[in-house]
Amino acid sequence: MKSSDDALPPPVREDLVLLTGYLLSSARGLLDEPESYGPMRCLGAAGRVLELLEDMRESEPRLVAVRAQIEDVLTGPQNHQHTAGFLDELCERVAVVVKQPAQGEAGEQGKTGTRGETGG
């Protein structure tokens, strides 16, 4: 059990629960929806995570820019012919953030690995 000092703030917990619901309902919807909906749903989820980081003041300008691009695609006319290139670009930009954290995050670099691995 976590101590109260480690507990997530209620708005963050609520956002994470809502994101979980979104991901699960998206997974279910993808069984019956057109194939092109999958990338858009994943973009929506990525945008939500980046927005949560912003709300918690844990983001940085490069990630804010990625979220803005995601929002532009999700709210603009749907043009799926360039989706692969757009996703490749976003993946590269986020990879740079993971590999080269912003100033002030250098001590946090070990937290960027997955499943408890440390970065390096």
N, C-alpha and C positions, 0 to 999 in steps of 0.2 A: 504494500500500500504506500502511496506517495504521501509525503508530508505536505502540509498546507502551503509551505513555501514553494514547492515544486508544482503545485496545481496550475493548470492553464486558466487564464482569465475566462470567465463565462462567455464573453463574445467570441473568443477564439475557439473554445470548445464547441459552441453552437455552429460556427462556420465550418469546422472540421466534420461535424456530424452531418451538416447539410451537404458538404462536398461528398461525403461517403454515400449519402442517399442519391446524389446526382450521378455518381459513378456507377452505382448499382442499377439505377433505373436506365442509365445509358446502355449498360451491358445488356439489359433485358431488351431494350428497344432495338438494339442493333441486330437482334435475331430476326426482326421483321421489317426493318427499315432499309432504304437503299444503301448500297455499299458506301457511297460518297458521304454519308452522314458520320461515319466513324471518325475520320480525321477532324471534322468540325466539332464533334463532341469532345475529343481529346484536347483540341485547342481551347475549348470552353473551360475544361477542367484546369488546364495549365494557367489560363488567365485568372481563374479563381484563386489558385495557389499563389500566384504572383501578387494578386490584390491583397490577399491575407498577409503576405510579407510586408507589403506597403503599410497596411493598417497597423501592423505591429512595429513599424519603423525598423524593419530588418532588411529592407530592400536596398537597392543602389541604382544609380542612374541607368546603367546598362540593362538591368532587369525591368525598370520602369519603361524603357524604350521597347523592350520585347513585348511587354503587356500591351502597350499602346498599339503596336502592330497587330497583335492578336485581336484586340478590340476592333480595329479598323476592318479586318477581314471578316469578323463575325457580324458586324453591323452593316457592312457594305454589300454590294451586289455579289452574289455567289458566282465565282469563276473558278471552277475546279481544274482547269487545264494547267494552271501554274502552281497547284497545291504542293506537289513534290518538291519543287525548287524552293518554295517559300518555307516549307517545313525543314528542308536541309539547312537553309540559312539560319532559321531560329535555333536549330540544334547546335550549329557551329557557334553561334553567339553565346548560348548558354554554356556550352563546353568551355569557352574562353573564361567565363565568369567562374566556373568551377576550378579551372586550372590556375587562374590568376585573380584571386580575390582582390577586392578594392582595398585601398589603404585602410588600415584599422581592423581589417579582417584577417591579417596575416597570422595572428595567434589562433584564429578559428580554423585555419586551413585543414587541420586534422579531422574536422567534423564533416568535410565534404565527401568523404567516401561513402559507399553504400554498405548496408548491413554491418555497421560497426567497424568497417575497415577504415584505416586512416589514409588521408591523401598523401601524395608524395611524389 
